Amino acid sequence: MMISVILISLVLFLLTAQFLSLQWKSRGFPPGPIPFPIIGSMWWINFRADHGSLKKLAETYGNICTLWMGHRPVMVLYGFQALKNGLTNNSEDVSGRLQTYVFNEMSNGKGILVSNGLIWKQQRHFGIGTLRKLGMGNKGMERGIQTEAHYLVEFFREKQGEAVDPSFPIVHAVSNVICAVVFGHRFSLEDKTFRRLIKAFNSIVAFGNSHFYYMCEMLPWLAELLPGPLHKARFSRDFVRSFVRREIKSHKEKGRIDEPEDFIDFYLKQIEKTKNVPNSTFDEDNMVQSVFDLFLGGSETTATTLRWALLFMLVYPDIQDKVQQELDAVLSPSHLICYEDRKKLPYTNAVVHEILRFSSIILITLPREAVKDTTLLGYHVPKGTLIMANVDSALFDPAYWETPHQFNPGHFLDKGGNFVTREAFLAFSAGHRVCLGEAMAKMELFIIFCSLLQKFKFTVPEGVKEINTDIIFGSTMKPHPYKLCAVLR
C-alpha cells in the first residue's frame, strides 16, 4: 500500500514538474492553448474536422500563436500578413523540414521535398536549374503539355458525350508531362506498368491522408507490428524506386550524358561532373528520390486542381460560357493553345487563378523547422521550433479578397477587365520552400483547361440533381468522385 502511494505521489510530482516546466518554457512564445505534459496542446485543434478550428485558434490567440507537440513548440501562422512575413522574413532560417518517422520511411532524408541542409540546398538548386534547362515556363515544356492536352481532348471526344469520371485521364495526362521531363518519353493509357506506377503513387497519397498515418507518427513501434497501410505504402514506395532505377539503367545504356535530353540525363552528367567533389550529394539514391519527389509534387497537386476546375465549370455554367465566349472571340477553333495566349485572355486567366484560390488544395504546408535561433514577427524562435503555415487562411483572408467565400474571377480583374495579380495569392506558398514547379503547374493548368473548354461544353449527367462540392480532407483537398458529360461544341 505504502509503495503504491509513493509511486502515485512520484508520478504526480513528475507531471506537475513537467507542467510547470512547460509553462515556463512557453513564456517567450506567442500565446496559445495551455500545454500539458506528454500531450502538449495539439488536442485543442481538430485539423480533420473543418477549417473552423484553425480560424477559432486565430480568433482566440491571434494570427501567430503556439501549439505544443509534446514539449516541442509549433508556431501557427494564420492570415496573409502573418504568412507573408513569417515565411519570407529570415526565410532561410526557417527553411528546415521536420524529420518524422514516416518521412524517413519514404525518403530517408534524401531528395528535395523533405530533405535538409546540404542535401536539400544542392538537390533543390540542381532541380530548379535543370527544369529551366528542360523548358519550365517556356516553349520547351509547352510542347509536352500541348501533347497531353491533345490526348485528353481525344479521350473525351471518343466518349461522345456519355457520363464519365475524369479523374484517371486527368492524372494520366499530368503524370505524362512529368514523365516527358524526367524520362524523356510518355506512356500510353493502356501501358500496364505505367498504370501500376500511378496506382503506387495513389496508394502513397492515400496512406498520407489516412488516420493510420497519424498513428504511425505517434506510435511507430505499433505501426511496425500491425500489417496493412504502412506495409502497403512501403511496397508502393519500393515499386516506384525500382521503376525509376530501371529507367536510370536504360539511360546509362543509351549513354546520352554529353547531350542530355531529360532530368535523368542531366543528373547522370552531374554525378560524373562532381564525383571528385568532397561535399557532393549527387548520387543515385538522391537521384531516385528527387524523381520520386518531382512526381509526387508535380502530378498529385496539378491533377487535383484540374479535377476541381472541371467540377467548378459544372457548378458555374455561366462562368464556363464566359470563358468559351472569350476563347471564341480571340482564338480560331483550330488554334493550338499556348501559354502566351493568357495575355490575350484576361477573363480566362482570371478563372484559372480563381480555381487555384478557391480550391485551396493545400490547407497547411508541410511544417518548416527553424534551423537556427531567429526571430519571427517579433518573437524569438529557438532552433528546432516548427512553423505551420495555414495557406488556406491567406487565400480566404477577408482583408485581401472582396468575396473570399464565393467563386469570383473578378478577384483577378481590374475595373477595365484586365488581369491583375494579387499579393495574397499564396497558392504555391512562399519563402525558401516555395513550390519549385510553380511555373510548370501554371502552364499545365492554363493550357489543359483552355484546350478542353475550347472543344467541349461540360455538363452534369442526366438525373444528377445536386453537385457535391465538399472536400475530402487529406494532404491535398480533393473533390468527391463525380461524373460529367463532355459535349463537343
C-alpha positions, 0 to 999 in steps of 0.5 A: 500500500505504502509503495503504491502511494509513493509511486502515485505521489512520484508520478504526480510530482513528475507531471506537475514538474513537467507542467510547470516546466512547460509553462515556463518554457512557453513564456517567450512564445506567442500565446496559445492553448495551455500545454500539458505534459506528454500531450502538449496542446495539439488536442485543442485543434481538430485539423480533420474536422473543418477549417473552423478550428484553425480560424477559432485558434486565430480568433482566440490567440491571434494570427501567430500563436503556439501549439505544443507537440509534446514539449516541442513548440509549433508556431501557427501562422494564420492570415496573409500578413502573418504568412507573408512575413513569417515565411519570407522574413529570415526565410532561410532560417526557417527553411528546415523540414521536420524529420518524422518517422514516416518521412524517413520511411519514404525518403530517408532524408534524401531528395528535395521535398523533405530533405535538409541542409546540404542535401536539400540546398544542392538537390533543390538548386540542381532541380530548379536549374535543370527544369529551366534547362528542360523548358519550365515556363517556356516553349520547351515544356509547352510542347509536352503539355500541348501533347497531353492536352491533345490526348485528353481532348481525344479521350473525351471526344471518343466518349461522345458525350456519355457520363464519365469520371475524369479523374484517371485521364486527368492524372494520366495526362499530368503524370505524362508531362512529368514523365516527358521531363524526367524520362524523356518519353510518355506512356500510353493509357493502356501501358500496364506498368505505367498504370501500376506506377500511378496506382503506387503513387495513389496508394502513397497519397492515400496512406498520407491522408489516412488516420493510420498515418497519424498513428504511425507518427505517434506510435511507430513501434505499433505501426511496425507490428500491425500489417496493412497501410504502412506495409502497403505504402512501403511496397508502393514506395519500393515499386516506384524506386525500382521503376525509376532505377530501371529507367536510370539503367536504360539511360546509362545504356543509351549513354546520352550524358554529353547531350542530355535530353531529360532530368535523368540525363542531366543528373547522370552528367552531374554525378560524373561532373562532381564525383571528385567533389568532397561535399557532393550529394549527387548520387543515385539514391538522391537521384531516385528520390528527387524523381520520386519527389518531382512526381509526387509534387508535380502530378498529385497537386496539378491533377487535383486542381484540374479535377476541381476546375472541371467540377467548378465549370459544372457548378458555374455554367455561366462562368464556363460560357464566359470563358468559351465566349472569350476563347471564341472571340480571340482564338480560331477553333483550330488554334493550338493553345499556348501559354502566351495566349493568357495575355490575350485572355484576361477573363480566362486567366482570371478563372484559372487563378480563381480555381487555384484560390478557391480550391485551396488544395493545400490547407497547411504546408508541410511544417518548416523547422527553424534551423537556427535561433531567429526571430519571427514577427517579433518573437524569438524562435529557438532552433528546432521550433516548427512553423505551420503555415495555414495557406488556406487562411491567406487565400480566404483572408477577408482583408485581401479578397472582396468575396473570399467565400464565393467563386469570383474571377473578378478577384483577378480583374481590374475595373477595365477587365484586365488581369491583375495579380494579387499579393495574397495569392499564396497558392504555391506558398512562399519563402525558401520552400516555395513550390519549385514547379510553380511555373510548370503547374501554371502552364499545365493548368492554363493550357489543359483547361483552355484546350478542353473548354475550347472543344467541349461544353461540360455538363452534369449527367442526366438525373444528377440533381445536386453537385457535391462540392465538399472536400475530402480532407487529406494532404491535398483537398480533393473533390468527391468522385463525380461524373460529367458529360463532355459535349463537343461544341 
